[in-house]
Amino acid sequence: MRAGRGRSRSHERRHGRGVDRGPARTAPSGHRGALRSFGLHRLANREPPESAESANDEVGGLRSAPAAHARGTRLRPRGSLVSDGQPASDSRERGIAATVRRTCERSDISARSVLVTVLGDSVLPVTKTLWLSSLFELASPFGFSERLVRTSMYRLVSEGWVSNERVGRRSRYSLTLLAVSESENAGRRIYTRDPARWDGSWAFAVLDGAQMQAHERDRIARHLRWHGFVALGRGLLASPSVTVPSLRELLRLVEPAAAVPIGRAEFDDLDHLVGEGFFAEAFRVDDTENEYRDFLARYEPWQSHDLDGTAPLEAYGLRTMLVHEFRRIRLREPDMPAELLPPDWVGGRAYDVAADLYRRLSPRAARALREILEVDYPATMPRRFEA
């Protein structure tokens, strides 16, 4: 079926959905929140919700059945997607569902951030538009209420990530060019094992000029860090992976009026600097290693499970949280060439675990996504954790 096709009212009633009543707001024109990617924006991190009610939504996880029903939370997804012909009481399914829900109850996980992962990982590869009712279904494994989904999407509209339009009494969302571009850039860092071959050079930007306003300097520094730059000295940010032309375009999008000296350079006696731990400190290697070890503690045990018969919606939920937690580390971690990494870097092992589980869960997850998005969803996604 064609993506974005409207569903009949009888279809809506049959699956227990009401009329979409999302925010009738379009993305602001000329929005300058550029470079906020599927992983490069603060969406990857916890932010305070706007209200006490949304705080309860994000932190409290599942409410009691009466309260959840009053707010329109879908406590049970469609039966065909829950069990795919298997008993709903299967202990493995309860284990996966419980794991996903518990993960989403953590204080550092927000609904908006998870929805960004859903859009970038599951939606964008096959379509750029989807109905609000489809978003409700995509959010159901995570315990997010319909009200929380609406609030999260409203914020993404205001940030220029998606646009919203009314079609009759229904709401349809479309990913913007910003979202598409930034998601593709982030995908390179998430799904690819090794960075491009390094020629030993660094692109750098000097942000310590007296002619630059403080707010301009802070904004530029924040965006450069989202793209893997690190501070190597006062006002000096550098990246071993970004080219000078790419840096120039980046600055043009962030602060076109700011005069920022940029250039390309190489370090002398690189081996000595590596041996002295200069780059390990600049790249926060110890912190990143701890984050990878936490990731492995949560997901490595799933490698010993037989996932071939996992219910489609459960496979989609587990795959989404796997990608969500992995991308948060990958996109906070600056692009480090192999020459600067410690021996036996744990990030490689974390990548192998993510790749193995992603490939095993994808065929089952595709069944759920095929029905929800109404597209011919591929069982294996090209350029995603390829062997």
C-alpha positions in Angstrom: 0.0 0.0 0.0 1.1 3.5 -0.6 2.6 5.5 2.4 0.5 8.1 3.9 -2.8 6.6 2.5 -5.8 7.6 4.5 -7.7 4.9 6.4 -11.4 4.6 6.4 -13.4 5.4 9.5 -14.5 1.8 9.8 -10.8 0.8 9.8 -10.2 3.3 12.6 -13.1 2.0 14.7 -12.0 -1.6 14.1 -8.6 -0.9 15.6 -9.9 1.3 18.5 -8.5 4.6 17.3 -10.2 7.9 17.6 -9.9 10.9 15.4 -6.4 12.5 15.3 -6.4 15.8 17.1 -2.7 16.8 16.8 -1.5 20.4 16.9 -2.4 22.1 13.7 0.9 23.9 13.3 3.4 24.0 10.6 7.1 24.3 11.0 8.3 27.9 11.2 9.9 29.1 8.0 13.5 30.0 8.0 14.1 28.1 11.2 17.7 28.2 12.2 17.8 25.1 14.4 20.0 23.5 11.7 22.4 20.7 12.6 20.0 19.3 15.2 20.1 15.8 13.9 18.5 12.5 14.8 21.4 12.3 17.1 23.2 15.5 17.2 20.7 17.6 19.0 20.0 17.8 22.7 17.1 15.5 21.9 19.5 12.7 22.8 19.6 13.9 26.4 17.0 14.3 29.1 15.3 17.6 29.3 12.7 18.8 31.8 9.2 18.3 30.5 6.9 21.4 30.2 4.4 20.4 32.9 4.0 18.2 35.9 1.7 16.0 33.8 4.2 15.4 31.1 6.8 14.7 33.9 4.5 12.0 35.1 4.2 10.7 31.6 7.9 10.5 31.0 9.1 9.3 34.4 6.2 7.2 35.6 5.9 4.9 32.7 2.6 3.0 32.7 -0.2 4.4 34.7 -2.9 2.4 36.3 -5.4 1.2 33.8 -8.2 3.7 34.7 -5.9 6.7 34.5 -4.3 5.6 31.3 -7.6 5.0 29.7 -8.8 8.4 30.7 -5.8 9.9 28.8 -6.1 7.7 25.8 -3.1 5.5 26.4 -3.1 2.3 24.4 -2.4 -0.3 27.0 -2.5 -3.1 24.5 -1.4 -2.8 20.8 -3.2 -4.7 18.1 -3.4 -8.4 18.8 -1.8 -9.5 15.5 1.3 -7.4 16.2 1.5 -8.6 19.8 1.8 -12.3 19.3 1.8 -13.0 15.6 -0.2 -16.2 16.4 1.7 -16.9 19.6 0.1 -16.9 23.1 0.2 -13.3 24.5 1.3 -14.8 27.9 4.6 -16.1 26.4 7.2 -15.4 29.0 9.7 -14.3 26.4 7.3 -11.6 25.1 6.6 -10.4 28.6 10.4 -10.2 29.2 11.0 -8.1 26.1 8.0 -5.8 26.7 9.0 -5.3 30.3 12.6 -4.6 29.4 11.4 -1.9 26.9 9.0 -0.3 29.4 11.5 -0.3 32.2 14.1 1.3 30.0 11.6 4.1 29.1 10.9 4.7 32.7 14.5 5.8 33.4 14.9 9.5 34.2 17.4 10.0 31.3 15.0 8.7 28.7 12.4 11.2 27.2 9.5 10.4 24.9 10.6 13.1 22.5 14.1 11.6 22.3 12.7 8.1 21.7 10.4 9.4 19.0 13.3 11.0 17.2 15.0 7.6 17.1 11.7 6.1 15.8 11.6 8.7 13.0 15.2 8.3 12.1 15.6 4.6 12.4 12.2 3.1 11.4 10.2 5.8 9.5 12.7 7.8 7.4 14.1 4.8 5.4 10.7 4.1 3.8 8.6 7.3 4.0 8.8 10.9 5.1 5.1 11.3 6.1 2.9 9.4 8.5 -0.4 9.9 10.3 -0.6 10.8 14.0 -2.6 7.6 14.5 0.4 5.6 13.2 2.7 7.5 15.7 0.4 6.4 18.5 0.9 2.8 17.4 4.7 3.3 17.0 4.8 4.7 20.5 2.7 2.0 22.2 5.6 -0.4 23.1 7.2 2.3 25.1 4.2 3.1 27.3 3.8 6.7 26.0 0.3 8.1 26.3 -1.3 9.7 23.2 -1.2 13.0 25.0 2.5 12.7 25.5 3.0 11.8 21.9 1.1 14.9 20.8 3.1 17.1 23.1 6.4 15.6 21.9 5.5 16.1 18.2 4.4 19.6 18.9 7.8 20.4 20.2 9.5 18.8 17.2 7.3 20.9 14.9 8.4 24.1 16.8 12.0 23.0 16.4 11.7 22.6 12.6 12.2 18.8 12.7 8.7 17.9 11.3 5.8 19.8 9.8 2.2 19.2 10.5 -0.9 19.5 8.4 -4.6 18.7 8.8 -6.3 16.4 6.3 -9.9 16.5 7.1 -10.1 15.8 10.8 -6.8 13.9 10.8 -3.2 15.0 11.4 -0.3 14.1 9.2 3.4 14.8 9.9 6.2 15.1 7.4 9.9 15.1 8.1 11.6 18.3 7.0 14.7 18.7 4.8 16.6 19.5 8.0 15.5 16.2 9.6 16.4 14.2 6.5 19.8 15.8 6.1 20.8 15.5 9.7 19.5 12.0 10.1 21.5 10.9 7.2 24.7 12.5 8.6 24.0 10.9 12.0 23.3 7.5 10.4 26.9 7.4 9.1 28.2 7.6 12.7 25.6 5.2 14.2 25.4 2.3 11.7 29.0 2.3 10.3 31.7 0.5 12.2 34.8 2.4 11.3 35.3 6.0 10.4 36.8 7.0 7.1 40.5 6.6 6.7 42.3 9.4 8.5 45.0 11.4 6.7 46.4 12.8 10.0 44.9 16.3 9.6 42.5 18.2 11.7 39.9 20.9 10.9 39.9 23.6 13.5 38.0 26.7 14.4 39.2 29.5 16.7 36.4 30.9 18.8 38.3 33.2 21.1 38.2 36.3 19.0 37.3 39.6 20.8 35.0 40.6 17.9 32.7 37.6 18.5 29.7 38.0 20.8 29.5 35.6 23.8 26.1 34.2 22.6 27.6 33.6 19.1 30.6 31.8 20.5 28.5 29.6 22.8 26.1 28.7 20.0 28.9 27.8 17.6 30.7 25.8 20.2 27.6 23.8 21.1 26.9 22.9 17.5 30.5 22.0 16.7 30.5 19.6 19.7 27.3 18.0 18.3 29.3 17.3 15.2 32.2 15.6 17.0 34.5 18.6 17.6 36.6 18.7 20.8 38.2 21.5 22.7 42.0 21.2 22.5 42.6 24.5 24.2 41.0 27.8 25.1 38.7 28.7 22.2 40.2 26.1 19.9 37.9 23.3 18.7 39.1 20.7 16.3 37.9 17.5 14.6 39.9 14.8 12.9 37.0 13.8 10.7 35.2 16.9 9.5 36.7 18.6 6.4 37.3 22.3 6.1 34.6 22.8 3.4 32.1 20.9 5.6 33.1 23.1 8.6 32.6 26.3 6.5 29.1 25.1 5.6 28.4 24.2 9.2 29.3 27.7 10.4 27.3 29.3 7.6 24.2 27.5 8.9 24.8 28.2 12.5 26.0 31.8 12.6 26.3 33.2 9.1 27.3 36.7 10.3 30.1 35.5 12.6 33.7 35.8 11.5 35.3 32.5 12.6 38.9 31.7 11.6 39.1 28.1 10.4 41.9 26.0 8.9 43.6 22.6 8.6 46.6 21.4 10.5 48.6 18.4 11.6 50.1 17.6 15.0 53.8 17.0 15.2 55.0 13.8 17.1 51.5 12.4 17.3 52.6 9.1 18.8 54.1 10.9 21.8 50.9 12.9 22.4 48.9 9.7 22.3 51.3 8.0 24.7 51.0 10.9 27.2 47.2 10.6 27.1 46.6 14.1 25.6 43.8 12.9 23.3 42.3 10.5 25.9 41.6 13.4 28.1 40.3 15.7 25.4 38.0 13.0 24.0 36.7 11.9 27.4 37.7 8.3 26.7 37.1 7.0 30.3 33.5 8.4 30.4 32.7 7.0 26.9 34.1 3.6 27.9 31.9 3.5 31.0 28.8 4.3 28.8 29.7 1.5 26.4 30.1 -0.9 29.3 26.7 0.0 30.7 25.2 -0.5 27.2 26.8 -4.0 27.0 25.5 -4.9 30.4 22.0 -4.2 29.3 22.0 -5.7 25.8 24.8 -8.3 25.5 22.6 -10.9 27.4 20.0 -10.7 24.7 22.5 -12.3 22.3 21.9 -15.7 24.0 18.1 -15.5 23.4 16.3 -17.1 20.5 14.8 -14.0 18.9 13.5 -15.7 15.7 10.0 -16.1 17.0 9.7 -12.7 18.7 6.4 -11.0 18.3 6.7 -8.2 15.6 5.8 -5.3 17.9 8.1 -6.6 20.6 11.0 -6.9 18.1 10.4 -3.4 16.9 10.3 -2.0 20.5 13.6 -3.8 21.5 15.3 -2.8 18.3 14.3 0.8 18.8 15.7 1.0 22.3 18.9 -0.8 21.2 19.5 1.9 18.6 18.3 4.7 20.9 20.9 3.9 23.6 23.6 3.1 21.2 23.2 6.3 19.2 23.3 8.4 22.3 26.8 7.2 23.0 28.0 7.2 19.4 26.9 10.8 18.8 28.3 12.1 22.1 31.6 10.4 21.3 33.7 12.5 19.0 34.9 10.8 15.8 38.1 9.3 17.0 40.4 7.7 14.4 41.8 4.3 15.2 45.2 5.8 15.7 43.9 7.8 18.7 41.9 5.0 20.3 43.2 2.8 23.2 44.1 -0.8 22.4 41.1 -3.2 22.6 38.6 -0.3 22.5 35.3 -1.4 24.0 33.4 0.6 21.5 34.1 -2.1 18.9 32.6 -4.8 21.0 29.5 -2.6 21.7 29.1 -2.1 17.9 29.3 -5.9 17.3 26.5 -6.5 19.9 24.3 -3.7 18.4 24.9 -5.0 14.9 24.1 -8.6 15.8 20.9 -7.8 17.6 19.7 -5.3 15.0 20.1 -7.8 12.2 18.3 -10.5 14.2 15.4 -8.3 15.3 14.9 -6.5 11.9 12.9 -9.2 10.0 10.4 -9.5 12.8 10.2 -5.7 13.4 9.6 -5.2 9.7 6.3 -7.1 10.0 5.0 -4.6 12.6 6.3 -1.6 10.7 4.8 -2.9 7.4 1.3 -3.0 9.0 1.6 0.3 10.9 3.2 2.4 8.1 1.3 0.6 5.3 4.4 0.2 3.2 6.3 -2.7 1.8 8.9 -2.6 4.6 12.2 -4.4 3.9 13.2 -7.2 6.3 16.8 -6.0 6.0 17.6 -2.3 5.7 20.6 -1.4 3.5 23.5 0.4 5.0 22.5 -0.5 8.5 25.1 -2.4 10.5 26.3 -4.2 7.4 28.7 -7.1 8.0 
